[in-house]
Amino acid sequence: MEIESENRNLVNPRKTTKSISLYKKLFGTILGIALVFLAIYIFAFQAQTAEDSISWERVRNWRRAKGDQLDLSFADANVYEIYTLKSGLKVLLVSDPVATHSTAVFRVRVGSIYDPIEFPGLAHFTEHMLFMGTKAHPSPDLSFEILSRFDGNANAMTSNDRTSYYFTVLDEGLDETFDVYSRFFIDPLFTKETLSKEALAVDSEYQNSLGNPDWAYYRMIIARGNASHPSNGFTVGSVGTLDETPKKRGVDMSQVLRTFFNTYYNPTNISLVVVANRPIEGLKKLVNKNIEQVKDRHAEGKPPKKIDQNCDAVFPPNSSMFQMTTYYRSLDATAAVYFTFVFPGIDPLRKVDPLDYLGTLLNDNKPGSLAHNLVKVRRWATDFGAGIVNADSFITLYHIEIRLTPEGLANANSIPELVFAYLEAIRKEANLETLFKQLKEIDQVQYYYAEAPLPSEEVSGIMEMAERLLQNDSSIHDVLTADYIQEEPLSQKTFESFLDRMTPSRTMYLMRTPNFTNSEKRRFRLESVFSRQSTSRAPITIFRRDLAAISLEHNLSLYKINYHNEPINSANLTAFGDYIRQNYQKILKENSISLSINNTFTPSIKELAFNTECVNKKRILRKEDEETGGENEEETAGKTEEETAEETEEESEDCLLYTSPSPRDS
């Protein structure tokens, strides 16, 4: 039985030979197919490489050759039209094929620096009063009631030299809402019955600002400026400056407001951007029917206030404001030191944008950088950042903010040496040519391959478009690309002109702490911030540790901010600057800090195009869902706003095949 079993399991040699031959043929066929696919892949890769090597200039020229009026990103399916009315009012219309809401932004070239000296806050008050009824629509509640009917929202804001108004409503409510809001600039009433009510609303905003730490910091900076310059005034306004005091003086504030309106709210000072899911021709008819009624009223106003629009008029160089440290009580638990710098208005330099270069270098946070050293190595800081505090047409306030740990607060006086040594390294070692190529590539990728824009959901972006229209030297191309594209290399001379404003003698120093009740009783000064090897022994203290020795006898006018200004010897500041210039390399080396540029990953055109296509498809699908009912209404109603936002974010992330970490975002 065992032998018979073994014989039954024997393999036939002829069948074995046939099987091997069959496997060989099958293997050869598979190998041939694989080689064909490999050849196709190599060809496609070479074609893709050739596509990737296409210069951005050729891409731009190709777009323009197709007749693009504006230089659009590849995902941008919007239609744009820019024109200027006979009155001089500039208009940008945007037809967005997937917008669910319509948005309009009015931007006016006037702000708080134009307040009459006897009426602080008048520009802000005018902004409020425009909502309080017009001849065509006298009800002060209509501008808000109409928003509730069309799922809308609206707001306005006044800065130093600009005032902006916007509304967003469902498309079906655009005609009616635009008619109401456009009348703000045609026939506002300024009725006496609404004056006191809106003065209280302005006063409420002022009272709320008192608890805002960022606003307190900004006011501390402004308080250091030239007291006679309009930008150093009380810009918000209060019930006292806008209602009570004028009444005591017998002033008709209704007439004051009308005179201010007639002086500045003229067509040449106004720009308008409208975004809607409508054809351009329909939008143009709607806009022109209303906006053509905005008339020039210069003759009914006063001569415009003359403003010295030079940043050095606000913060004169070599003045005492740069020779002191301001200590102030924080309105929250934050401890921080600030190095604040004064630059001219950046808009004339937008094509080279020196602050883009500075931000890239200062915000570098990889090992060896200043930020990494303070946050990760020494653990003196919880956060490090450099950026714009506030920007107007003629002045830009820029700062380095270092939020301190308790150990960092104790060692705050050692930080200036590291900061200024790093700034000197930027002056001497930054390769502007390399930076320009890198920033230009990043900017172009972020612009041309950005997700399909949703301007109707991004009011700030529309406001920037309106600002571009107000800039008389802006071309059509600039309206969409000015904040993205580095068009020209930055010259060393221009770059150094900014760095010249970032020396120890041209810096405003501020220290913010939760309290001033330090347990130390004695005054404490570091002997020197200089290296032991330095021949210069002149002591200098910028940030003190003995906070208990600082008395807070001052109050910032109207803002009730506890602060104390302590002078710094100007000769010591000069000596400190000389020391930094001579020893910056040694300072950085001893502290294991070096200047470098972040390595960035630029995705291929294929990846970016795929991502753009993916995002666009998801937008179209969402649009179809909305039109057809999409999700079960009960399921949608049961979701919170946070859950809906998370789902939308996850949809976008599903499309991302890459990350594009700009150094400025670090």
HELIX and SHEET records of a PDB file:
HELIX    1   1 GLU A    2  ARG A    8  1                                   7    
HELIX    2   2 PRO A   13  ASP A   52  1                                  40    
HELIX    3   3 TRP A   56  ALA A   65  1                                  10    
HELIX    4   4 SER A  112  TYR A  114  5                                   3    
HELIX    5   5 LEU A  122  MET A  129  1                                   8    
HELIX    6   6 LEU A  142  ARG A  149  1                                   8    
HELIX    7   7 ASP A  171  GLY A  173  5                                   3    
HELIX    8   8 LEU A  174  SER A  182  1                                   9    
HELIX    9   9 ARG A  183  PHE A  185  5                                   3    
HELIX   10  10 LYS A  192  SER A  209  1                                  18    
HELIX   11  11 PRO A  213  ILE A  222  1                                  10    
HELIX   12  12 PRO A  230  ASN A  232  5                                   3    
HELIX   13  13 VAL A  239  VAL A  239  1                                   1    
HELIX   14  14 GLY A  240  GLU A  244  3                                   5    
HELIX   15  15 THR A  245  LYS A  248  1                                   4    
HELIX   16  16 MET A  253  TYR A  264  1                                  12    
HELIX   17  17 PRO A  267  ASN A  269  5                                   3    
HELIX   18  18 ILE A  280  ILE A  291  1                                  12    
HELIX   19  19 HIS A  298  GLU A  300  5                                   3    
HELIX   20  20 CYS A  311  VAL A  314  1                                   4    
HELIX   21  21 SER A  320  PHE A  322  5                                   3    
HELIX   22  22 ASP A  347  LEU A  349  5                                   3    
HELIX   23  23 PRO A  354  LEU A  362  1                                   9    
HELIX   24  24 LEU A  370  HIS A  372  1                                   3    
HELIX   25  25 ASN A  373  VAL A  377  3                                   5    
HELIX   26  26 PRO A  406  ALA A  410  1                                   5    
HELIX   27  27 ALA A  412  SER A  414  5                                   3    
HELIX   28  28 ILE A  415  GLU A  429  1                                  15    
HELIX   29  29 LEU A  432  TYR A  448  1                                  17    
HELIX   30  30 PRO A  455  GLU A  457  5                                   3    
HELIX   31  31 VAL A  459  LEU A  470  1                                  12    
HELIX   32  32 ILE A  476  THR A  481  1                                   6    
HELIX   33  33 GLN A  492  LEU A  499  1                                   8    
HELIX   34  34 PRO A  504  ARG A  506  5                                   3    
HELIX   35  35 LEU A  547  ALA A  549  5                                   3    
HELIX   36  36 SER A  570  GLU A  590  1                                  21    
HELIX   37  37 ILE A  605  THR A  628  1                                  24    
HELIX   38  38 GLU A  633  ALA A  637  1                                   5    
HELIX   39  39 GLU A  641  CYS A  655  1                                  15    
HELIX   40  40 PRO A  663  ASP A  665  5                                   3    
SHEET    1   A 6 VAL A  79  THR A  84  0                                        
SHEET    2   A 6 LYS A  90  SER A  95 -1                                        
SHEET    3   A 6 ILE A 270  ALA A 276  1                                        
SHEET    4   A 6 HIS A 101  VAL A 108 -1                                        
SHEET    5   A 6 THR A 163  LEU A 170 -1                                        
SHEET    6   A 6 ASN A 153  THR A 158 -1                                        
SHEET    1   B 7 ALA A 381  ALA A 391  0                                        
SHEET    2   B 7 ILE A 395  LEU A 404 -1                                        
SHEET    3   B 7 ALA A 336  PRO A 344 -1                                        
SHEET    4   B 7 MET A 508  THR A 513 -1                                        
SHEET    5   B 7 MET A 324  ARG A 329  1                                        
SHEET    6   B 7 ASN A 562  PRO A 567 -1                                        
SHEET    7   B 7 HIS A 554  ASN A 555 -1                                        
END                                                                             
